[in-house]
Amino acid sequence: MSPKRDYYAVLGVGRDAGLPEIKSAYRKLALQYHPDRNPEKAEEATERFKEITEAYSVLADAEKRAVYDRFGHAGVGASAPDFSSTIFSDFEDIFGDFFGFGDIFGQRRGRRSRAERGADLRYDMEISFEEAATGLDTKIKIPRWESCAECGGRGARKGSEAVTCATCGGRGQIRRQQGFFTVTRTCPNCQGLGQVIVEPCPACKGEGRALKEKVLGIKIPAGVDDGTRLRVSGEGEAGYFGGPPGDLYVVLRVHEHSFFERRGNDLYCTVPISVTQAVLGTEINAPTLSGQERLHIPEGTQPGSVFRIRGKGFPSLDRGGQGDLYVTVEIVIPSHLTREQRRLFEMLSGTTHVENKPLHRRVSEKVKSIFG
């Protein structure tokens, strides 16, 4: 018997290799030397596969690796790989169902259940900005697979039953010996179900489901936003052969508003006022989603001033309450004046001279600090 090779050399990794590198190296070698991929050299591939699997079973275990690093092969013994539940879980994590490791290493999987859950459905729904704020009750029509009324979802003609698959004997799997391993494959005749339908239902052709249109009532709560996803439990497609139905997800697309901008649950808008209204102060009717609201503009209001109207924003979906409305005032400067208006402004200009030396000095100092 040839002496055992160093486990690190077997996997082609350094002694400082981390677990991810060890897993990656093992996966690459296991795929390369698996007996199913080397039928012309099955015996040689089997021995090589056993060697790299033994090396991985030691180096992937922190305690065993520490003993091996200190004492070598004598510390871990000369036994075959330890296919414990922990190591087996590692194999499944690395390979998934690629080779059917559950069957290769002696952990048989039962035949697949005939009943399966139905698929989830998605419905994209467009609503207006106002509908998002107030909520609404509406109806939608969706095409979906429903359980066949003729056969009750069984897929077999009335009075007949599914029979045991003759290919796999009802196991749903076909097993064959491949050197050191027992390799299991899903039965191609029954697709792992263990049973086949001899007399399919004429209405659904053995599917157990039929395509229909369903009208559903949908309640859109107040306060939804663009992209909100509403789950309607059990309104997806019917399951296969009596399995539970999937769910329906309604994804909302909310149109933008021409005047209001939404930020979270708050609304923002801009309202124009005249120069005299800004100077003297006034009361204006500010628009909201629920009508107009009186807003006091104090005298001396500056351009860009923002006023808050509490409780006139969007309702909150999860916390309750209502957002606020923020109104920015835009002072409109007249582009054309009548003679009388010009005369009055000229008279006013003589009484409202602004001393701008301090302002000029501050601007100059700021410029110097930037370019100085």
C-alpha positions, 0 to 999 in steps of 0.5 A: 500500500502506498503511503498517504499523501499530505492532505494539503498537497492532496487538495493543492492548498497551503498550510495557511489556507482558510476554510473558503479556499479549502472548500473551493479546492475540494469542490473543483477536485471532486467535480473533476474526479467524480466517478460519474464523470470518468466512466472510462477510468472509474476505478482510478477516479474512485480512489482519487475521489476517496483521497480528496474527500478524506483530506477535506473531512480532516482539513474542514474540521478545525479540531481534526486539522489542529491534530493533523498539523501537530501529529500528521496522519498518525493523529487522525488515524488511517480510517476512511472519511468521517461522513458525520452529519456535520461533514455531510452538511458541508458537502450539501452546502458545497454541491447542493443537489449536483451529485445527490450527495444525500444518497451517495453517502447513505442518507436516502431522500424519500420520494417527492410529494405529489402535492406542491404549493402553487406559484406566487403571482405579481400584479402591477397596479397604477393609482393616482396621487390622490388615491394613494393619499385617501386609499380606495377599494377596487377590483382587479382581474387576473389570469391564474391556474386554479384547481381543476373542478373536474378532477378536484386537482388530482389530475386523474380521470374520475373513477381512476387513480394514479398507479405505482411507477413501474420504473422505480417501483414507487421509490421515485428514484433509481439507484445504481452501484458505481464502484465505491458509491451508490449513485441515485437519480430521480426517476425519469418516468414519474419525475420522482413522484413514485406514481404515474397517471394512466388515465389523465383527466380530460379537462386538465390533461392530467395537470390537475389545474386549469387556466381561468380569470379571477376577479378579486376585490382589493383594498388599498390603504391610505398612505401607500407610496410608489413601489408599495407591495401588498400581499393577498394571502392564498390568491396566487396560483393553485397548487399541483395535485391538491397542494396549497395555493401561492400568494398574490402580490399587488405592486403599486405604481403611484403617479406623480402630482403636478403641484405637490411633491411628496417626501415621506409623509410630508408634502411640499409645494410653492405658492406665488405672492405679490411684492405688496403681499410680502411687504405688507403681509396678507392671508392666502388660500393655500391648496391642500389635497383636501381643499384650501387652507387659510395661511397667514403671511406676515409682513416683511416675508422674504423670498423662499420663506417656508410655512408649515400647515400641520396635518395636511400631508399624507397619512402614515401607514405604520405609525398612524397620524398625518404628515405636514404640508410645507408651503414655500412662497415665491415673490413674483416681481412684475415684468411690466408696470403701468405709469401709476405703478411705476410712479408709486414704486419710484416714490417708494424707492426714495423711502426704502434706501438700503445701506449696503456697505456692511453687506458689501464688506462681508461679501468682499471678505468672503471672496478674499477667504476663497481666493486669498 
